[in-house]
Amino acid sequence: MRWAVLLKGVNVGGNRKIPMADLRDFLAGLGLTDVKTLLASGNAVFDSDEKDAAKLETHLEHEAKARLGLDTGWLLRSHADLAAMVKANPFPDAAKAHPNHLLVHFHRDPFPMNLLPLAH
């Protein structure tokens, strides 16, 4: 299964620094395959036989703390999750015209609908 991982608050303002080569080596060392990273973002994609995101997040968080001393949240989304998000984009014209102005926030737990301005 293809996964994207988003690390919380790494390489930002000198906090939780991890070179992407180290992140790739770490993930590959755990048996994950076809590992790729994006710039110094703390974002990576990889393949894994594990199909349970929560289980894999917990495993990665534990191993990163033990092996790298990196204590941060790991958020995983499957390729299918990301493709569905892109398809459901309510601003497709803006995404094409100004892709660098489009921002997506990912949350581990469902976001409370009563906090969304449009839900009222």
N, C-alpha and C positions, 0 to 999 in steps of 0.2 A: 504494500500500500504506500502511496506517495503522501508524504507529510510536509507541511511547512511549520517551522518553529519560530516563534517570536520571543526573544528574551527581553524581560522587563528591565529597562533602565541600564543597559550596558553601554560602555563607551560613550557616555554622555557626561559632560562636565568633569571628566577625569575619574568618574565613578565606575566601579565594577568593570575594569578594563580586561578585555580578552581579544587578542589578535585573532582574526578570522582563520588563519592557518591553524592556530591552536584549537579553535572550535571545530574545524573540519576534522583534525586529527582525533580529537576527543570523541566526536560522533562516530567516526569510522572505527575507532578502537572499541566501541561498544557493539560493533557488528552491524551498524547501519550502513547502507550502501548508497552509491551514487550521490554522495554528499556535495552540496554546493552552497556557498555563502554569497551574500550581497554586501559589497563594500565593507564598511566597519559598523554595520547596522545591528549586528546581533541576530540577524535573520538568516535562516538556512532552510534548505529543502533536502529531503533524503527519503530513501525507501526503507521500509521495515515490514516484517511479517506481522507485527503487533497491530491489531485493529481497534484497540481500546485507547482513545486519546488520554483519558484520565490516568490510566495505568502507566502509559508511556511518559506522560508529564511527570508523574511522581518519581518514576525511575530516573529520568534525566535530571531532575532537581537534586535527588539524593546523590547520584554519581558525580554531578558537577561540584557539589559541595565537598564531597569526600576527595575527589581526585584533583580538582582545580582550585578549591577554596572559593568557588563562585557561588554565592548565596543570593539567588534571585529567582523570580517566577519564570516558568517556562509555559508558554501557551502554544498548543498545537491545533492546527486546522488541517483537515484532509484536502486533497486536491479537489474532491467533489464539493466540499464546503465552500472553498474559495471560488470555484466556477459558478456555484449557485449565487454567491454574493455578487459577483460581477454581473450575472444575468439579471438580478433583482435591483440593480443600481437605479434609483429613481432620477438620476441626473445624467443620462447617457450623453446628451449634447455637451454639457459642461465637461464631462470626462474626456471627450474627444478634443474639445477646443482648448482646455486648460487642465491637463491631467495632473499637473503639479499643485493645483488648487483643491483637489478632491482629497478628503481625509476620511479614513475609516478607522473606527476604534473597535478593538476586539476585547471582549471580556470573557473571563473563564466561566462565570456564572451568568445565567440569564439576567438581563438588565430589567429592573422594575419598570413596567410600562407606565406607572403613574408618575414617573420622573421625566418622561418624555414630553416636551412642550406640545407636540401635536396630538398627544393622547388625551388632552383635556377638552 
